[in-house]
Amino acid sequence: MHATLWNDPRLEDFWGHPASEVWADYLRRSADRFVLFMDRFSEVVPAERRLLFERLLEGGPRLLKRFEGGRPLTLIHGDAHWWDCFVPRDSHQEQVRFLDWEDWAIGAGTMHLAYMIAMLWFPGRQRATEQPLLDWYYDTLLADGVAAYSRQMLDDDYRWSVLLQLLRPIWQATNNLPAGVWWPNLERNFLAVEDLGCQELLA
């Protein structure tokens, strides 16, 4: 799916706005959500993590430079987890089908991967599977015709995506999802940020 719509000019036309503008607006609204989150749940955010959130929200425009200079965009599901897809019994007859597209967007394909790996898996499973899955994803992109996208670019985009995924649990909490959903997501994502050194992107 990502390769088929890789840098397809129809994406932004269909979305109605440049991706950079939409993501900048997302960061602005996330800053408001963070204030609300801290009013309600500040006890789960130690001082060093609060500082990281603040640096992320303040440094957002610098992060969004990723959308400049022709960096690739594709269709992203927005809620890509294992419960939002149908896996065929026979992969020779059918393909995986995604459902629940209400949060679809345009962005880096690695946002999908960061959501499923960094936010939903604990470190042991993440470390065991992360690099093989990134390798497989990259090889599949190349096999499906994606060019001018290096393995280093994929790694950079993945770390960028893991950092941005920190904001997802903030939205989940302020949308009144149960703590049993957003709190583990927050903790797992923080562990991934630390493991991958994503804080460096804000230096």
N, C-alpha and C positions, 0 to 999 in steps of 0.2 A: 504493500500500500504506500509506504513512504517513498519507495523508489519510483513508483508510477507517477506520483504527483510532485516529484522533486523539482523545486523551483518552477512549478507550473504557473504561468502568469495569470491564469484564471482564478487562482486561489484568492489573491487580494481583491480582485474584481468582485468575486462572489461575496467575500467578507464585507466589502464596502469601505474598508479603511486600510491604510498601510499597517503592517504588523507592528512596526516600531511605535506607532501612535497607540494602538490598542494595548500593548504591553506596558507602555509608559502610564497609561490610565490605570491599568491593573496595579501597578506599584503605588500610585497615588491612593487608590482606594484601599490597598493593603495597609498603608500607613494608618488610615483611619480605623481599620479593623484591629490593628495592633494596639492602639490606644484602648479600644473597647476590651480587647482580650486581657490586657494588663490590669484593667480595672476589676476584672472578674477572677483572673487566674494568676496573678503575679507570683503567688507562692510556688508555682511549678517552674518558674524561670529565674534561675540564679543570676547574679549580677553579670557574670561573664557572658552568659547567653543573651541576656537583654542587650548588652553592648553589641554583640554580633548582629542581632536583629536590627538595632539602630543603624549600624554601619551598612547593613544590606539595604535598608530602606533609603538611607541618605545617599548611598553610592549607586543606587539603581540606575540612574541615567548613564553612568559609566559602563555598567554591565550591559545595558541595552545597545551599546555600540556594536554588539555582536550582530545586530540586524543590518549594519551598514557594510558597504564594500562587497556586496554580492554573496554574503554567507548564505548557505542554502536554507530554504524554508520548505516545509511540507505540511500536510494535514496531520494534526494530532487529535487524538480522541478526547483527551482531557480528564478521563476517569478510567484509564486503562489498567484494570486489574483482572485477576484470573476469573473473577465471578461475572465479568462483563463480556465474556466471549464464549462462543460455542466451539468446542474442539471436536472435529469429526472422528468417528470411530475408524474410518478408513481414509487416511490422508491422500490416497491415490484417487479417490473419488470426489472428495470435497475439500474445501479450505476452511481455515479458521474464520469465524464470522463474529464481528464485534457488535454489541448492542449498547443501548443507553448512550446516545450521542449528544445529550443536552449541553455538555461542556466543551464541545469541539472547538478547536482554534487552529491558528496557523503559527508555526514556530519551529524550533529545532526538533528533529525526530527523537533526539535523546531525552526529551521531556517524558516520552513514553517509558523509556528504560529507567530513568531516575524514579519515576512514580512506582513502577513495579518492583524494582530491585532495592533502591536505597530507602524508600519510605516504608515498604511492606515486609522487608526481610531483616532479621536480626543479623549481627555482624558475622557469625559463623557461616551461615548459609550465604550471605552476601559475598564474603571473601572467596568462598569455594566456587561460586558460579559466575561472579561478575565479569571477570576477564574472558572466560570462555564464551559467555553470551555476547559480550561486546565484539569479540572476534567473529562470531557467527553472524551477528548483525552487519558488521562491516563487509564481510565476504559476500553476504547476500545483496547488499547495496551494489557492490561492484559487479556481481553476476547479473544484476538486473539493469545495468547500464549507467549507473551513477559514476560520474567522472569528476576530476578536479576536487576531490575530497579525500584528504590524507587520513591515515590512522591517527596521527597526532591531532588533527582537527576534530576527529570524533572524540578523542579523550578530553580535549579542551571543552567541547560542547557538553559532554557528559558531566564534568565537574561543575560547569556553569548551571546545568539543569538541576543537579543535586542541591546546589545552593538555593536556587529559586524555589525548589519544592519545600523549603522550610516554611514558606508562607501558606502552603495548603492546610496544615493543621490549624493555623490561626483562623482561616475561613471556616473550617469545619466546626471549630469550637464556637465561633460567634454566630454560626448558623444553627446552633443548639443541637449539634450531633452529640451523642453520648460520649462521655469522657473515655469510655472503653474503646472508642474509635480514634478520636483525635490525639489522646495522650500517648498511646504507644506509637502512633505515626510520628509524633513530634520527637519522641526519644530516639526512635530508630533513625530518623533523618539526621538528627544531631550527631549520632554516632557515625553515620556515613560521611557527614561533612568533616568531622574530625579525622576520620580514617583516610580520606582522600585529600586532606589539606585544602579544602575549598576556600577557607578563610583567606588564603593567599590572593584570591581573585579580587579581594576588596582592599588590598594594600595600595 
